[in-house]
Amino acid sequence: MAEAESIPVSALHAGEKRGCPENKEDDTPSKKPRVESDRENGGPPNQAEEEEPEGEASDGEEDGETFADMMKHGLTEVDVGILKYVSDHKGFSGILKERYSDFVVHEINKTGKTVHLDDLSIPADVEEAPVVAQPQECDVLTDEQKQQLGELQLFKNKEDSVSIEVMEDTKEKRTLVHKAIKTQFPGLETKTEDKDGRKFIVAYHAAGKKALAEIKTTAAPRKHFWPKNRGSFCHFVLYKENKDTMDAINVLSKFLRLRPNMFSYMGTKDKRAITVQEIAVLKITAERLAHLNKCLMNLKLGNFCYKNHPLKLGELQGNHFTVVLRNISGTDEQVHQAMTSLRQTGFINYYGMQRFGTTAVPTQQVGRAILKNDWNEVVDLILKPRPGAEKEYLVRCREEWAKSQDPEAALKKLPNKRCVEGQLLRGLSMHGKKSIVTAFSLIPRNNRLMYIHSYQSVVWNTMVSRRIEAFGLKAVEGDLVLRGTTAHVLSAEEAENHSIHDIVMPLPGYDVIYPSHHVGKGYREMLSADGLDIDNMRHKVKDYSLAGAYRRIIIRPSDVSWEVIHYDDPRISLVHNDFEKLENKPAPVFNKEGKYRALRMEFSLPPSSYATMAIREVLKLDTSIKKQTQLNTTWFN
């Protein structure tokens, strides 16, 4: 097996950082062991791409320091256990995501259909079922009663209420009167009273004059009318460019004046890419959503339909990727060997570098401190000064904390208090430095859980590298396979009837089993070296108890295809995307004699896998930003 250290010189581009800051989506910890079913590029169900929880990386030069200089302190693949390759072809160089349009993702929904944006029309509503005629609300009030109620609503009469006697004393009659008053005279409330054996409905003001000053005298139409025979959820396809899924949903929620949690989806998608996925929103019409197409940048909504259910995280079957690697150095024969190996053998299902952050303090270190219940170290790791890519205000905040240990003083250095540092400092300011667990809980739950999942991921990567080193690409006695959702240890005889594609390895937790060969013992050794007890993965804080999970060690992509294309203009898009097709724009035309060569590949992955790890196997290079930046600096200079 080839080692990660034997990396050919390449020009894999780190990619620029543009657009809105990324928000993390909610992440639910494992309550029982599970087979991982994750987002399109990895992460536990519901897990956002875990890039730098303590604040964003710098967008470029800051105080004279280049991005390459700042990334000197970042992680490499070796740091997070990514060590092995499964193929023996020779690697070659290429530039990934030189343009965000070089990375296109289409969701594969739970029925196995690849999601495309190809229809912007509004669906026709199903006709309403005939409604049995009911007495008109306005008929139950006389003209004199309406006048009295109108004057009461505008405080024009001397009385503070209006009483209406119900001559036909039935519940149905009283209900009609109550409803008629509330519908035609907003701001008035009603109650039923007995006076001398007679029934009266009394109308009165529910609030003072100031609160009712803007009430209109005409009957207000129902704002939220929704036909009973229309599904409660409008499902639509979201096409987005260079924007994180939660960023996009936050934009939609602001335009529609909704809370973001009114939207549901099956998985989050990359930021620096063109992605197409299904979204559902509660009781918003297709007309309102389609109207947003006139005013949104880099977002497009279409393929509307109404259904009776929302979407759930993890429901998708996977994602289909179209990836362009520009300026490749490999010969046609090298490309053929690499892509054939990807199709036939696959790649090691490592957690990719996005999982571990980009600063000098990796997320897994914070996760380890949480699991050890060492809360002073948690605070120190998140707030202490550090080298590397940092916003200037974060540098000032950390310096203040190191100098004064005063959360309020450090907090004043932050223009945006919503970052992890700001939320932790606010918690320390509110609850005191002796109540760190409570203070830490002010950080959104998904961000907190991200740290411990990151630690699990490093352990998994490391143990899988050991497993491949020890036994190669065959099933052996002591390996684990899944039977349903339960893990089973293979005997020597059973191993003969299984392939490497059947083998799973556990993420550490209190409710998983480990391989019975020596690699299984490695889990205990690694956790013990980190000060953790593998037999006691339950935490004093329930949120941080880890049940564990099982994950396949080798993934073989489906629908693999590729072509080497030639082009002259490095600025042109090499993929015909859904929006261009909708606009009837022509597909890119390639010149067979073009001076640049690119590899355009397509493949589908289950939702638990990182596309960058598949590309790593093709190119045979380190995908970390630190390594990419070093290589690019060499390449472009």
N, C-alpha and C positions, 0 to 999 in steps of 0.2 A: 504494500500500500504506500502511496506517495504521502509524504509529510507536508504539513502546512509551511514548514520552513523553506522548502525548495520551491520558492515562488519565482516565476519568470518576471522580468521587468515588464510592466504593463502600464496602461494609461486609463485605468478604471476611474472614472470621474466621480468625485465626491458629491457633486451636485450642489447647486446653490440653494440657499434657504430663502424662500419668498413667501409672501402672503401673510395671512393672519396667524397669530400664535396658536398652537395646537391645544385643544382641550382633550382631556382624557375621559373616556367613557367609563361607566360603572363596571366594576369587576367583582364578581361574586366568588368567594373562596369555596374550595371543595368541601362539601359536607360528607361525601363518601367517595371512594375511589371511582374514577371514571376513565373512559377512553377519551383522550383529548379530541375535542372538536372545536377548532379555533378559527380565528380570523384568517383572511386570505394570505397574510404573510406571517402568520404565527401568533403566539400569545394565547393565554387561556381563553375560554369563551368569554366574550364581553371585554376582552382586554384590548386597550388601544395600543398603538405602536409606542413602545416605551422609550422615547427619546428624551433624555435629560429631564427628569422630574424636578430638579432644583432650579429650573429656569432655562430659557432658550440659549442655544449657542449663538455666538456672535454672527452677524450677517456679513462680516468682512473685516476690514482693517479697523483697529481700534487702538488709539494712542500709539500709532506707528507700528503696531505688531500685526503681522499678516496672519491670515487664518492658518497657514501652514505652521507658523511659529507656535500658535496657540494650541494646535493639535498634537504637538510633540508629546504632551502628557496624556493623550488619550489611550484607549485600550486597543490591543490587537487581538486577532482571533485566538492566538495561543493563550492570552490572559483569561479567556472564557471557555477553554476546553475544546475549541474547534481546531482539530489537529490533523484529521485524516481525509483522504480521498478514496473512492472505491474503484476508480477507473485508472488505466495505465497509459492513456494517450498523452501526448505532449501538449502542455498548455500553450496558450497564445494570448496576446493582449487585445484589448478593445475598450471602448469608452462607453460606460453605462450611464444612461440618463443625462447625456450631454444636453438634450432638450427633454422637458417633462413629457412631451408627446411621444418620446421613444419608449414609454412604459405604459401600456394600456391594459386595463383590467376589466373584465366583464364577469359579473357574478353568475354563478350557476345555482338556480333556485332549487327548492326542495323537490320539485318534480323532475329535475335534471335538465331543465331548459336554460340555455344561456340567455341572460337578460340583455336586451338591446333597446336603445332609444330609437324608435322608428315611426312614431305616430304622435303628433301634437294636437290631435282633434279632441273635442270634448264629447264624452259619451252621452247618448240620449238617455234621459231618465225614463224608467219604466213608468207607465201610466198608473196613477193612483187608483186603487180599488174604489168602487163607488161607496160613498159614505151615506149611511142612513140619516135622513134629515132630522136635525135637532131643533128645538125651539131657539129662535134667534135671541142672543143675549140682550140685544137692545130692546126687544119686545117686552122684557119683564120690568122695565123701568118706564114710568110715565114721564111726559115732558116736564111736568113740575118737579118731579124727583131729580131729573137730570140737571135742571137749572139749579136746584139747591146743592146738589153734589158738586157742580161746577164752581159755584161760588165758595163752597167750603174748601175746595182744592186750592183756590187762589186767595183764601183768607178774606173773602169779601162779605161774609155774613158775621153776625155777632156771636152766633153759637159756635161751640167747638166740636160739634158732631151733628149728624143728620140721622134721624131714626125713620126706618121704613117698615111699616107693619106688613107682615106676611099673612094675607087673608087665607090662602090655601096652605095650611100648615103641614107641608110634607117636606121630607129631607131633600127630595129632588128639586122642589121649588126654591127652598132656601139656598141650595148649592148654586142654582142658576143666578139668583140675585147677588150672592157673594162674588161669583165669577164676573158678572156684568159690571159691577162697581170697580173691581180691581183692574179689569181690562180697559174700561173707558176712562177711568180717572186714576192714572198712575200716582202713587204717593199716598193714596188713601188705603187704610186697612179696615177690616170689618170684623164684627163679632155678633153673636146672637144673644139677645137678652129677653127675659120674661118680665112683663109688667102687667100686673093685675090679671094674670092668666092669659095674656095675649103675647104673641111672639113678635119681636122686632129685630130687624137687622140694623145695627148701629155702625155708621161709617165715621171714621175719625182719622186725624193725621198721625202718621207713624213717626214723623220727625218735625223739627221746628221749621220756621219760615226760611231760614238761610239754606237749609238742606234741600228745600223744595222750590227754591226761587227759579230754577231753570226748567221746571216741569212744563211740558207743552199742554195746551188745553185740548188738543185733538188726541184721539185714541192712538197710542203707539202700536205699530205693527210688531208682531213677534220677531225678535231679533234672531232667534236660533231655531227657526222652523226647519224640521228635517223630516222628509217623507218616511212613513213607517215601513214602506216596502223597499227602501233604499238601504244598502249596507251602511253600517255606521262608520266604516273606515274607508277613506279614499286612498287606494294604493296607486303609486306612480313610480316611474323610472326616473332616477336622478342621474344626470350626466354632469360630471364636474371636472374641471381642469385645475391642477395645481392647488388643491384645497383639501384639507382634512375633512373627514365625514362630519365630525362634530362642529367644525367651523361652518360647514355648509348648513347644517341644521340650525345653528345659532342665527345665521343670516335669515333663513326662512322664518324662524320663529319671531324675529324682530319685525320683519315685513308683515307677518300675519297677526302680530300681537298675541302670540301664544307662548306658553311655557315649552321649553325644548322637550320635556318629557311627554308631550302630546304626540311626538313622533316615535315610531318604532322601526327597526331595521334588523337584518340578519347578521350583519358584521360590519366592522369599520374598514375603510379602504385607505390606501396610501395617499399621502399628500402630494408628493412630487410625481404626479402621474395623471393620465386621463382615466377615470374610472366610471363604471356604469353599474348601478345597483338599484334594488327595489326598496322603496320607503313607504310607510303607511302613516296616515295622520287621522286623528279622530274628528269627525264631523266638520270637515272643511271641504267645500265643493271643488270640483275639478275646475270650474270657472275661475275661482279665486286663485287657485294654484297656477293655472295657465296664464293668468294676467301677469304673474311675476316674471314670465319670460321676457317681457318688454323692458324690465328694469334691472335684471340681474346680470352681473359680469361672471363669465366662466362657469355658469351653472345653467342647466336647461332641464325642464320638467316635461314629461309626456307619458304616453301609454297609460292614461288614467282609467281606473275602473273602481267600482264600489264593492266592498266585501264586508262580511260580518265579523271579521277577526283582525287583530293587529299582526305584526310580524314578531318573531322571537329570535333572540340571539342564538346562533348555532344551528338554525334550521336549514341554512344553505348547504348544498352538496359540495361546493368548492368554488373555485374561480378559474377563469380562462385568461391566460396572459399572452399578450403580444409584445415582445421585447426586441428592441433594436440595439445592437452593439456596434457602435460606429468605429471606423478606422481600424478594423481588425488586421492583425499581422499574420494570422494563421493561413496556411495554404488550404485550398479546397479539400484536400485529402485529410488534413488535420481537423477541419470543421466537420467533415463527414464522420470521422472516428469519434469525435467528442459527442456529437449529437446522437449517433447510433448508440453509444454507451449510455447516454442519458435516457434514451427510449427503452433500451433493453434491460439495463441494470438499475438505473435511477441514481439517487444521491443520498448521502447521510442526512437524516432529518433533524439536523442541528437547529437549535434556537439561534436566529441570526443576531447580528450586532446591534440592531435596533432595540433589542431587549434590554441592553445593559447601559444605556446612556452614553454621552459623549464627553463628559468632563473627567477630571482627575480623580473624582470620588465615584466609583461605579455603584450602580443601584444595588448590586448584590451585597456589597459591604454593609449598607444600611439594613438590608433584609436580614443579614446574619445577626446584626446587633439587636434587631427587634426580636428574633427568635431566641436569642440568649437572654432576653429581658434586661439588656444593658441600655437603659434609656438615656443615661448621660452620654454614652457613645453615639447613640442615634442623633441627639442634638448636636454633638460635636461634629459628626460627619456631614450633617446637612448645613450647618452654619459656619464652620471654620473656614478661614481663607484657604484658597487652593490655586495652583497654577492652571493654566489652560484657558479654553474659550469661555469667557465670562462677559456679561454686560457690565459696563462701568458702574452702574448703580448697585449691582450685586457685589462687586468688589468693595465698594464703600460700605455697604451694609455689613459684609463679613468683617471688614477691618474694625468697624465700630463694635461689633459683638466681641471680637477678640480683645479689644481694648477695655471695654466697660462691662461686658456681660449684662448690659441693660437692654431688655427686649424693646422697650419703648423708644430708646434712642436709636437702636438699630433699625427699627421699623420706619422711623422718619426718613431714613436714607432711600426707602423704596417708593418710587412713584406709583407702582402697581402692587397693591397689597395682596393680590389674588394668587401670586406665585407661591410655591411650596414654602419658601423661606418666610414670606409675609404671613402666611396662615399659621405657621409654627410660632413665629414671634408674637403674633396677636394672641395665640393661645397661652403662651408663657406670660404675656402681659396681663391677661385676664385671670389666670388661675395660679400664677406663681411658678417659680423655677423648681419647686418641690413637687409639683403636680404635672410631671412631664407627660404621663400617659393621657391625662385629660387634655392637656394642651395639644398634644400630637393628634388627638381625635378631631381637631378643627380642620385638619387637612382632609380633603375629600376622600372617601373610603377607597375609591378605585386607585388613587395615587398611593395610599398607604399599603394596599395589598400588592401593588406593583412591585414594591421592594422585596417582599418575601417570595413572590413568584419568580423574581429575577434570581434570587439565591437558588431556588429549586432548579432553575434552568441551567445554571453553571454546573451544579452537581450532575445533572442529567447529561449535559454535553461531555463532561469529563469522563463519566463512567462509560458512555457509548464509545468514546475514543479508545478507552482501555479494552472494551469488548471487541472492537474491530481489530485492534492491535493483537489481541490474544488469539482470536479464533477466525479472523477473516470473514469471508462472505458465505458461511454455511451455518446451518442450525446445529447446535451441539447440546449434549447432555447438560442439564442445569439451566438452559435458556427458558424464557417465559413466552407463552403464547396465550391469546385470549380465547376463551370459550364463552361466547356471549359477552358479558362484561366482567367475567371472573378470570383471573390469571391462573394458569396451570404450568407447573414445572415439567419440562420434557425429560423423559427417560432417554437413554442412549438409543433404544429401538425406535421410540417416537421421533427422535431428532432426524432419523433417516428419511422420514416421510414429510418433513417440513423444509421450507426454504427460508432464506434470510429475510424475505419479505413478510413472513409470518411473525417474526420475533418482535417483542415489545420489551421496553425497559421502563422501570418505574421512576416517577418523580417522588422524592422522599416524602413520607407522611405516616400517619398513625394507622392507616387502614390499607396498606399495600403489602405485598410480599416481594422478596428480592430474589434474583437468580441464585441458584444453589452452588454455582461454581465460584471460583475465587474473585471474579469481578463483583459478585454480590457482596462479598466481604469488604470490598473497596468502599462501598457506601458508608459502612460503619466507621471505617478508618478516616474517611474524609470529613464526616460530620464530627467525629471525635476530635480531630485536629482543629476543627473550628469551634470547639467547646460546646458541641451539641450532643444530645443523647438520642440516637435513632429510635430507641424504644419509648421515648417520651416526647412525641411531636405535638401533644396537646399543649396549648398555651394558656397562661392565666387569663389573658384577654381572648375571648372566644373567637373574635375575628381573625386572630393570627394563628389559630390551630390549623394544621395542614393535614388533610386526609390523604393526600397524594393522588396520583393518576398514572395511567399507562400510556405510552406513546411508541408508535412504530419506529424502528431505528433506521429503516431504509424505505424511501418513498420512490415509486416508479411513476413518473408523470404519464398521463394519458393524452391522446390527441396531439402527439408531438410531430411537428413539421418545421422545416426551415428552408431558407434560401439565402444565397450570397448575392447581394445586389450592389451595383456600381452607381455612383452619383457624383455630380460635380459641385453642387451648391450645398455647403454644410448647414445652411439655414433652413432648408426645406424639410417639411415633415415627410417621413418615410412610411407612415401608416395612414390609411384612409379611415378616419374615425367616424363614429355614428353621426355626429353633428354635421360634418362635411357631406356625408351622404344625404342627410335630410335637406341640406341646402343645395343639393344637386351639383356640388363642386366635383371637378374631375379627380380621379385617383392619381396619385403620383406616377410619373413616367420616368423610367430609369434608363440611363445611357450605358449600354454594354461596355463602352470604352471610358466610362467615367473614371476620374483620377482617384476617387475614394471608394473603399469597399466597406460594406456593412453586413453583418449577419442578422437577419430578421428571423426570429424563432417564435413558435407558438407552442403552448402546452397548457394542460389543465392540471391543477393540484387540488387535493382535499384541503379543507379549511384549516388544517392544523400545521401547514407547511409554509416555509419561507421561500419565496421565489428567488431571493438573493442567494440562497444556499444551492439552488439548482444551477444558477448562473456561475457560482463559484466552482462547481464541479466541472462545468464546460471549459472555463478559462484557466482553472487551476491557479487561483490567486487569492490573496487576503482581501476580504471585503470591508475591513475596518476603515473608518474615515481617516484614522492616523496613517495607515499604510497607503491608502488611495491618494491622500494629499501629498505624501512624500513622492510617490510615483509620478503624480501629475506635475509636481514642481519640476522634476527631472525632465519629464516629457515636453512640457510647454516652454521650458527655458532652453 
